Amino acid sequence: MMEYVDETAAKIMLVIQPGDSIRRIAQKIDGSYSWVYDWIERLEEAGFIRRDDGVYINDYTVRDCYREMIAGISRSVDPSIDERYTIPHFAEMPFAYTKIDSVYVWTHGGYQIARGHDDYPIFIQVAERDVDRWTAFFDEFGIPSTIEDRPDSTEYSETVSYVLFPTSSGITREWVDGNPVISLDETIKHMREFRVNYEPALEMIAEEYDRDIDASHDDPRLKP
């Protein structure tokens, strides 16, 4: 029985959305395919999940127990950087990484700006109707959250926080390395708006995705 009190098992149970592939689950928790596949078989054998053209939760009572356990640990111990990007998947609500994090995701973690290990806000787009539920979710995990404005790091001791950007027009997202993210076009638009901060990232995007971006263009705000 105690073999199921395991970090990987808990993460798998919490990130599963109906019909997820094993590869998608592995990407969500940043785990190897073979290790996640092994755990999927063990969880299925225990009756916690089932496979039927995708993976599905079979025992929501067990899932709730995993959530309570992980939330309790999160309230006591700051999550790692990788865990910061796994936690929103536990909420069972649609979201997409946006702003700084859309650049972070589209560059596969290759471009980072305006945050550090002691102050790490994560920017996510959420449905306007879900804002209260998102706030309650992060409260459950002991993680500060704000709406649209970056929180003041002097007002809390936690290193991780989430900044919510509500939208009433629906969330259109793409999946990159297991992360839901706003479209590349929207990301490039954000980067161009603040290109003085994103010039190196624009070059990375232009090269990898074969986009016609004048990444060397001078920012007009820097001209006298």
N, C-alpha and C positions, 0 to 999 in steps of 0.2 A: 504493500500500500504506500509506504513512505517514498518509494522511488518516484512517485508522481509529484512530490513536493520538489519541483525542479524549475529553475528559471526558464529554460527553453520551453518546457511544457506549459508553463503559465503564459508566456508571451504568445505561443501558438493559439491557445484557447481564447486569448483576449483580442487578437487581431483578426481572427477569421470573420470574413463576411460571406454570406451564402454564395456558394459556387466558386469560391477562390481556388485557384490552382495551387499546388504545392510550391511551385516556383514563386508565385506572387507572395505567398506566406513567408517564404524564406527571405525574399527581398524586404518585406515589411519589417522583419525582426533582425535584418542584417546577419542572417545565419547561412551556413553552407547548405546547399540543396540536399546532400546526402544525409546530413545530421537531422535536418527537419523531416525528411522522408522517413527516417528511422523512428522519429518521435510520432509522426502521424500514424504509423502502423501500430505503435504501442497505445496511443490514445484511442484508436479505433477498436483495438482488441479489448480495451477496458470499457468500451461503450460510451465514451465521452463525446466522440465525434463519429461521423459516417462519411463515406465517399460514394457519390452518385453523380458522375459527370461534374466533379468539383467536390470541395470539402464543406461540410455543414456541421454545426453544433448539434449534438444529440442530447446532451444533458446540461441544461442551463443552470441548474443548481450548482453543479461543479464549476461552471464558468464563473458564477457569482462569487464562489469561494476564492477562486484564483484572483478575481478583481479586488476583493476585500483584502487579501494578503498583500498584493502588490501595492495597493493604495496605502496600506499601513506602513510598508517599508519606505515608500516614497515620501511620506510625511516625516520620516526620521533621517533619511539619507538622501543627499542630492543625487539625482540621476546623472549618469555619464552623458557625454555628447551623443553617442549613438542612441542611448535610451531616450534622450530628449526628442528624437525624431520617431521613436516607436510609440511613445505614450499617446499621442493624439489618435492613433489607430484603435486604442482601447475604447474610445468614446461611442462607437457605433453610430456616428453621425458623419455626413459628408464634409470634407474640407479640402483645401488645396493650399500648398505653400505659396506665398506671395511676397512681393517687395524684395528685401535682401535675400530671403530664403528661396525665392524662385530663381534668382541668379545662382545661389549656392547649389541648388538641385540641378539646374541645367548645365552647370559646369562640373557636375559630379563631385562636389565638394572642393573644387579647385580654386574657387574665389571666395574669400571671406573678408568682411569689412565691418567696422564699427561695433565690434563686440569682442569679448575675451572670456576666458575661463571663469572669471569672477563676476561677470555680468553678461548673460547670454539670453537676450530676448529672441523668441522665435515668432515669425510672422505668418499667420494663417488666415485664409479667406474662409468664412463660414456663412451659412444661410442665416438671414436676419431672424427668422422664426426660431432658430436654435440658440440664440445668444445666451439666454438665461440658462439653458441646459449646459452649454459649454462652460459658463462661469461656475456653475455648481459642480461640474465634472472636475475642473482644475482645483476647486476648493477641496474636493474629496481627496485629491492627491497631494494637497498641501503646496500647490504651486501658484504663485501670483499670476493674475491675468488682468489685462486692461482692454479697452476698446479704442482702437485706432491710434492712441498715443502711447509711445514707449514709456514704461513705468520708471519712476525715479528709483534707482538702485539703492539710494540711501535710506529708503523707507522700508526695506525688507532685507532679511539676511540670506535668502535663497539666491543661488547663482542663476537659476533658470526662471524665465517668465515667458508668458505667451501674450502676443498682441493680436487681438481679433479684429478682422476687417469684415463687417457684415455686408452682405449683398442680398438684394431682393429680386435680382434678375436670374437667379439660378447659378449653380456652380458648374462651370465648364472646366474640366481638368484633363490633363494628360498624365501618364505614368512614366516616370524616369527612375530607373534603379529601385523600383518598388515604392517610390514616393509620389503621391498625387500633387500636381503642381499646375499653376495657371499656364496658359499656352505660351509657346516661345515668342509669338508675336507680342503678346502683352508684356512679357518679360523684357523684350528688347525696347518696347516703348518706355517702360519704367527706367531702363538703363540710359536711354537717350535723354530722358528728362533730367537725370542727375549724372550725366556722362562724366563730369569731372571726377566722380567717385568710381566710375565703372569702366574707364578707358581700357585697362588691361583685360577685363572680362569681355568687353565687346570684341576685342581681338580674338579671344578664345572662342567665342560664339561664332564669329564670322568664319573662322577656320574649320571648326568641327562640323558645323551645320551648313556650310557652303552658302552663307548669307551675304548679300551685297551690303556690307556695312562699312561706312567710312570711319573706321575706328580711330584714325589718326587726326580726325577733325578737331580743331581747337574749340574749346568751350567758349561761347560768346561772353559768358559771365566773367571770364578771365581777362578779357580785353579792356584796355583803359577807356 
